[in-house]
Amino acid sequence: MTLLALAASSRDGSLNAALMEVILAELGDVFPRPDRVDYAIFEETPQYSARLEQHSGVPETMQQLARRVAEARALLLVTPEYNHGIPGSFKNGIDWLSRVSVTLLARKPVLIAGASAAPVGAWRGMRALRPSVELLGGLTVPYMISIGGVTSRAAIEERFTDPAARPRIAAALSTFRHLCTLPAEPG
Ligand SMILES: Cc1cc2nc3c(=O)[nH]c(=O)nc-3n(C[C@H](O)[C@H](O)[C@H](O)COP(=O)(O)O)c2cc1C
């Protein structure tokens, strides 16, 4: 089984890239070789416009990414919160991907996570991501891994062992693992 993992930031020292790695370590037994998406793909993709699509079609970068998504059993999406939403480049990529297939995520479990220095931990950005993922058929885990009030990977790792935070994190991970055991094709 392949897990496609994406953190919607290519910034050096990205908290969300660090959170993605911490979650991947937790899931290493099920997904030992995750397919990590280089977020630069999103940042270099032109802004969606119906006119551009009409003339040039879907950019090759997004067509290739759509193929990787199609091959993945499940997805881990880790997003920062920008102005209570997701980064524009992330939404832009999702818009392009939806032009390849509106059922791109059908029957694929999706674990959503986010990290922020702010106390609420990217929660509103993660909430904003859910509807688009679900519209494309993704089976979103009800629990999301929201890590707030952190400024380093060490602080994120500490949260994963914090008795106050661990139950919700463990519930998200175990629900995701459970969804990944369901048949990938309709019965
Ligand atoms: C344009 C912009 C908008 C932001 N809006 C929010 C916000 O609404 N809520 C929040 O908690 N943090 C906000 N932030 C702070 C980011 O969450 C913070 O920079 C975070 O570390 C970015 O993720 P990264 O570390 O993975 O790059 C914003 C940052 C930027 C650049």
The ligand as a Tripos MOL2 file, in Angstrom:
@<TRIPOS>MOLECULE
LIG
   31    33     1     0     0
SMALL
NO_CHARGES

@<TRIPOS>ATOM
      1 C1         -0.5320   34.7550    4.6250 C.3       1 LIG1
      2 C2         -0.5040   34.1100    5.9800 C.ar      1 LIG1
      3 C3         -1.6580   33.9980    6.7060 C.ar      1 LIG1
      4 C4         -1.6580   33.3760    7.9640 C.ar      1 LIG1
      5 N1         -2.8390   33.2310    8.6360 N.ar      1 LIG1
      6 C5         -2.8550   32.5290    9.7870 C.ar      1 LIG1
      7 C6         -4.0870   32.2520   10.4420 C.ar      1 LIG1
      8 O1         -5.1550   32.6090    9.9880 O.2       1 LIG1
      9 N2         -4.0480   31.5350   11.5930 N.ar      1 LIG1
     10 C7         -2.8680   31.0500   12.1230 C.ar      1 LIG1
     11 O2         -2.8960   30.3820   13.1460 O.2       1 LIG1
     12 N3         -1.6840   31.3150   11.5230 N.ar      1 LIG1
     13 C8         -1.6560   32.0280   10.3710 C.ar      1 LIG1
     14 N4         -0.4710   32.2650    9.7290 N.ar      1 LIG1
     15 C9          0.7630   31.7710   10.3510 C.3       1 LIG1
     16 C10         1.1190   30.3920    9.8130 C.3       1 LIG1
     17 O3          0.2230   29.4350   10.3380 O.3       1 LIG1
     18 C11         2.5530   30.0650   10.2060 C.3       1 LIG1
     19 O4          3.4010   30.9370    9.4920 O.3       1 LIG1
     20 C12         2.9080   28.6340    9.9480 C.3       1 LIG1
     21 O5          4.1080   28.3480   10.6160 O.3       1 LIG1
     22 C13         3.0440   28.3480    8.4500 C.3       1 LIG1
     23 O6          3.2480   26.9910    8.2450 O.3       1 LIG1
     24 P1          4.7170   26.3590    7.9780 P.3       1 LIG1
     25 O7          5.5040   26.5480    9.2480 O.co2     1 LIG1
     26 O8          4.4510   24.9130    7.7160 O.co2     1 LIG1
     27 O9          5.3280   27.0640    6.8160 O.co2     1 LIG1
     28 C14        -0.4520   32.8930    8.4930 C.ar      1 LIG1
     29 C15         0.7410   33.0300    7.7490 C.ar      1 LIG1
     30 C16         0.7140   33.6070    6.5050 C.ar      1 LIG1
     31 C17         1.9980   33.7250    5.7020 C.3       1 LIG1
@<TRIPOS>BOND
     1     1     2 1
     2     2     3 ar
     3     2    30 ar
     4     3     4 ar
     5     4     5 ar
     6     4    28 ar
     7     5     6 ar
     8     6     7 ar
     9     6    13 1
    10     7     8 2
    11     7     9 ar
    12     9    10 ar
    13    10    11 2
    14    10    12 ar
    15    12    13 ar
    16    13    14 ar
    17    14    15 1
    18    14    28 ar
    19    15    16 1
    20    16    17 1
    21    16    18 1
    22    18    19 1
    23    18    20 1
    24    20    21 1
    25    20    22 1
    26    22    23 1
    27    23    24 1
    28    24    25 2
    29    24    26 1
    30    24    27 1
    31    28    29 ar
    32    29    30 ar
    33    30    31 1
@<TRIPOS>SUBSTRUCTURE
     1 LIG1         1 GROUP 0 **** ****
